[in-house]
Amino acid sequence: KDGILRQLNALSHMSLVSYFVGMLTDSRSFLSYTRHEYFRRVLCNFFGDILENGEYPYDIEFVGKIVRNISYDNAIKFFEK
């Protein structure tokens, strides 16, 4: 968890978090599904804390789109290139 949060904090300080392609893992392993689930939970908590602390405008749709991009869309776009 600490490593994930450090990565998210570093990317958010450089305004790059919305372009993050998520975590790297071996997709052939069944345990990868639980790792990705854990990553998504930490990611959602990260953005939830930012919203609750008033560090970002409370726009659930916009932040939801960022979370979706990090969780899925950014990786698709990255590998299409």
C-alpha positions as CSV (number, residue, x, y, z in Angstrom):
1,K,0.0,0.0,0.0
2,D,2.8,2.4,0.9
3,G,4.5,2.0,-2.4
4,I,1.3,2.5,-4.4
5,L,0.5,5.7,-2.4
6,R,4.1,7.0,-2.9
7,Q,3.7,6.4,-6.7
8,L,0.3,8.2,-6.8
9,N,1.6,11.1,-4.7
10,A,4.7,11.5,-6.9
11,L,2.6,11.4,-10.1
12,S,0.0,13.8,-8.7
13,H,2.7,16.3,-7.6
14,M,3.9,16.4,-11.2
15,S,0.3,16.6,-12.6
16,L,0.7,13.3,-14.4
17,V,-1.5,11.0,-12.3
18,S,-4.4,11.2,-14.8
19,Y,-2.0,9.6,-17.4
20,F,-0.8,6.8,-15.2
21,V,-1.3,3.4,-16.8
22,G,-1.7,1.5,-13.5
23,M,0.3,-1.2,-12.0
24,L,2.4,-3.8,-13.8
25,T,1.8,-7.4,-13.1
26,D,1.9,-10.9,-14.6
27,S,-1.5,-11.3,-16.2
28,R,-1.0,-15.0,-16.5
29,S,-1.2,-15.4,-12.7
30,F,-4.6,-15.8,-11.0
31,L,-3.3,-13.8,-8.1
32,S,-3.0,-10.8,-10.4
33,Y,-6.7,-10.3,-10.2
34,T,-6.5,-9.7,-6.4
35,R,-3.5,-7.4,-6.8
36,H,-5.4,-5.3,-9.3
37,E,-8.5,-5.2,-7.1
38,Y,-6.3,-4.0,-4.2
39,F,-4.7,-1.4,-6.4
40,R,-8.1,-0.1,-7.4
41,R,-9.2,0.1,-3.8
42,V,-6.1,2.1,-2.8
43,L,-6.6,4.3,-5.8
44,C,-10.2,5.1,-4.9
45,N,-9.2,5.8,-1.3
46,F,-6.4,8.1,-2.5
47,F,-8.8,10.2,-4.6
48,G,-11.5,10.0,-1.9
49,D,-9.1,11.4,0.7
50,I,-8.2,14.3,-1.7
51,L,-11.8,15.1,-2.2
52,E,-12.7,14.9,1.5
53,N,-9.7,17.2,2.4
54,G,-10.9,19.8,-0.1
55,E,-7.6,19.5,-2.1
56,Y,-9.6,19.1,-5.3
57,P,-13.0,20.3,-6.4
58,Y,-15.8,17.8,-5.4
59,D,-16.6,16.7,-9.0
60,I,-17.4,12.9,-8.7
61,E,-17.8,12.5,-12.4
62,F,-14.5,14.0,-13.3
63,V,-12.6,12.2,-10.6
64,G,-14.4,9.0,-11.6
65,K,-13.2,9.4,-15.1
66,I,-9.6,9.8,-13.9
67,V,-10.0,6.6,-11.8
68,R,-11.4,4.8,-14.9
69,N,-8.5,6.0,-17.0
70,I,-5.9,4.8,-14.6
71,S,-7.7,1.5,-14.0
72,Y,-8.4,0.7,-17.7
73,D,-8.5,3.3,-20.5
74,N,-4.9,4.6,-20.2
75,A,-3.4,1.1,-20.6
76,I,-5.6,0.5,-23.7
77,K,-4.5,3.8,-25.2
78,F,-0.8,3.1,-24.3
79,F,-0.8,-0.3,-26.1
80,E,-2.7,0.9,-29.1
81,K,0.3,3.2,-30.1
